[in-house]
Amino acid sequence: MRCTPARWLTGVLTSSSIAGRFLFGVPSIIAVVMNYARRAEAHGTWLETHFDWQIRTFWRALLWIAITLLVGGLLTLIVIGIFHRDRRLLHRRPVGRLPRDTRVDSVARASGHAAAGRHAGGGT
């Protein structure tokens, strides 16, 4: 069986589409551009349907990637929002603030009042 340029190109493009799944899409983009460029050469042959299938597969995969990223991003934001809401309700305070008694102790320590109070009246 003789290897025509169109048949050889089909093998290369199919291989790059498969490799593109593992290399995060760059070979798939190259393959779809080449498919569009060489589509007219394959018109009327059995390779025409193969080129069409590769082009459709690329666009469907891109659509599903976009949908997955969109839904995943929204779910992540929802989970983070629920976490912050529940944390605020659980501690009955805004997220990121210390309880009132902790703040008072740290202010007293910083000003030296706590140290003076302990030694006052201790006597010798």
C-alpha positions in Angstrom: 0.0 0.0 0.0 1.4 3.3 -1.1 1.7 6.1 1.5 0.3 9.3 -0.1 1.0 12.7 1.5 -2.6 13.0 2.7 -2.4 9.6 4.4 0.9 10.4 6.0 -0.5 13.8 7.2 -3.5 12.0 8.7 -1.2 9.7 10.7 0.9 12.7 11.9 -2.2 14.7 12.8 -3.8 11.8 14.7 -0.6 11.1 16.6 -0.3 14.8 17.5 -3.9 14.8 18.7 -3.3 11.8 20.9 0.0 13.3 22.2 -1.8 16.6 22.9 -3.9 14.9 25.6 -0.7 14.4 27.5 1.2 17.6 26.6 -1.7 19.9 27.6 -3.0 20.8 24.2 -0.2 22.5 22.2 0.1 19.6 19.7 -3.8 19.5 19.4 -3.8 23.2 18.5 -1.2 22.6 15.8 -3.1 19.6 14.5 -6.4 21.5 14.2 -4.7 24.4 12.4 -3.1 21.9 10.0 -6.4 20.1 9.6 -8.1 23.4 8.5 -5.3 24.2 6.2 -5.2 20.8 4.5 -8.9 20.1 4.5 -9.4 21.0 0.8 -6.8 18.4 -0.2 -8.7 15.7 1.5 -12.1 16.7 0.0 -13.8 13.7 -1.7 -11.5 11.1 -0.1 -12.0 8.8 2.9 -9.7 11.2 4.8 -12.2 14.0 4.6 -14.4 12.5 7.4 -11.2 11.8 9.4 -10.2 15.5 9.2 -13.8 16.6 10.1 -13.7 14.2 13.1 -10.4 15.6 14.4 -11.7 19.2 14.1 -15.0 18.4 15.9 -13.1 16.5 18.6 -10.8 19.5 19.2 -13.7 22.0 19.6 -15.8 19.6 21.8 -12.8 19.0 24.0 -12.2 22.7 24.3 -15.8 23.3 25.2 -15.7 20.6 27.9 -12.5 22.1 29.3 -14.2 25.5 29.5 -17.3 24.1 31.2 -15.2 22.1 33.7 -13.1 25.2 34.6 -16.2 27.3 35.0 -18.1 24.8 37.1 -15.0 24.0 39.2 -14.3 27.6 39.8 -17.9 28.3 40.9 -18.0 25.3 43.2 -14.7 26.4 44.8 -16.0 29.9 45.5 -19.2 28.4 47.0 -17.2 26.1 49.3 -14.9 28.9 50.4 -18.0 31.1 51.1 -19.7 28.4 53.1 -16.5 27.9 55.1 -16.2 31.6 56.0 -19.9 31.9 56.8 -19.8 28.9 59.1 -16.5 30.0 60.7 -18.0 33.4 61.5 -21.3 31.9 62.9 -19.4 29.3 64.9 -17.2 31.9 66.7 -19.7 34.7 66.7 -17.1 37.2 65.5 -15.8 38.4 62.2 -13.1 36.2 60.6 -9.6 37.3 61.4 -10.3 39.0 64.7 -9.1 37.7 68.1 -11.5 37.1 71.0 -12.0 40.2 73.2 -10.2 38.8 76.2 -7.1 38.0 74.2 -6.9 41.5 72.9 -7.2 43.0 76.3 -4.4 40.8 77.7 -2.1 41.6 74.8 -2.8 45.3 75.2 -2.1 45.1 79.0 1.2 43.2 78.4 2.3 45.7 75.8 1.7 48.7 78.0 3.3 47.1 81.1 0.2 47.3 83.3 0.0 43.6 83.8 3.6 43.5 85.1 3.1 46.4 87.5 -0.1 44.9 88.8 1.6 41.6 89.7 4.4 43.2 91.7 2.3 45.8 93.4 1.9 45.1 97.1 4.1 42.0 96.8 6.4 43.4 99.4 9.8 42.5 100.5 
